[in-house]
Structure formats: structure tokens, C-alpha cells
């Protein structure tokens, strides 16, 4: 049986009081796509009740990058990379590990109960990065070597196109699904028949633009996800009979 786990790694731009002085002159950066994924938590809330379990974070990625591995060069931002090791360890202990360990534990618990986990990590991306326009409305990121991830994204994309043909949906864009991230980490811990990791990326032009259009896009994502999930989960009657 498939269980849906929804997460949002960059839901907010909160900074603990002890480190707010680092950002006194950088409030604009905190409020921008650099500080968090604009609109991602709002989309997460729209989809949350579809999940069997969900988890999110509101700590700014400028404090520590929850979607990066410990070895990644951008684990700490330009504002925190020069902190003393004691401070970095404090941040990891109180903000990084609690989030990462919780998500991994949620997957582990489902797998140990004989379930397969579909993990959808909800993100958003800036329309223009380093002067280059991103040509996509929605990105579905997965590992091409994991056929079940590929198949689910194919069904989801088809459902999106059927319901909202005007949306430009691209696979493994604007990032590769195998780039360093929480799903990539979890794939190393769980087998393909235990864990499917997909990152949903939505263009921030929608939450930053017309509210009605943003509502329509959120509805389109929700509806298409429901369609893609329909044949992956037994209905309540079948589950009770089983």
C-alpha cells in the first residue's frame, strides 16, 4: 500500500533570536527567494490533507540549508559559513538534524510497517536566476533510474496537462532530480520498492502575481495529484476488506 508523505523544507524565513544580528542589514535577502521558497508553504497547506502524514520547516535556508547534505558547500550561507564551529554545531543540532531525522524516521516507520512511501517535497523557484529566465511553470524532479518515480511523474504530468494544458510542466527542471537534496539522501537509505522521492517545483511568478491565477494553479496541482494518486491507493472499502 502506498503512503503519501508531504514535506516543505523551505517554508519560511525565520531566524532564531541568537542569530538575527547576522541579518540586520540583509532583510531584503531574507524576504526574497534567497531566504525561503516563496509560496511553497501555502501550496503545502493546499495539499496537506491529501497526505497520510506531513512535515514542514520555517527556518530560513540562509541559516542552514535543510535540503542539503552535510558535505554540501552551501549547507551554510554567506551569512553563517564563517560562524565558529560551536555555533554551526548548535544550529545543526537544533534545526538541521531535528528536521532531517524526523522525515527519515517517518519514512522508516512506514517501511517497517510494510508500506511503500511516496514522498513529495514541495518547493518553488525564482522566475529569473542570475539573469536567466526559467522556462517552466512547474517542475517534477525524480531519479530517472527509479522507474516507479518516473512512472508516477509521467501520470502526474499527464493529469496536469489534461486539466490545465496552458501550464508548462517539465521533468527534472529547473534542477535535476538526482542533485543533492533530501529525496536523494533518502534514496540511499531505502530501496526503490520502499521509497519514491519526488520534488515538486512551482514558479514563484504565481504566488507573486495575480492571486486568482495562483489559486487556479494550486487547484490544478491538487486535482492532478489526486488523479495521479487514484490508481496507486486502494479505496477505503478495499482497505477494510483487506
Secondary structure, DSSP 8 states (H G I E B T S, - for coil): -EEEEEEETT---B--GGGGGGGTT-HHHHHSTTTS-TTHHHHHHHHGGGSSEEEE--B-TTT--TTS-TT-TTSS-TTTTTS-HHHHHHHIIIIIHHHHHHHHHHHHHHHHTT-EEEEEEEEEE-SEETTEE---SEEEE--TT-HHHHHHHHHHHHHHHHH-TTS-EEET-SS-TTSSSHHHHHHTTS-TTTEEEEEEEEETTTTTS-HHHHHHHHHHHHHHHHHHHHTTS--HHHHHH-
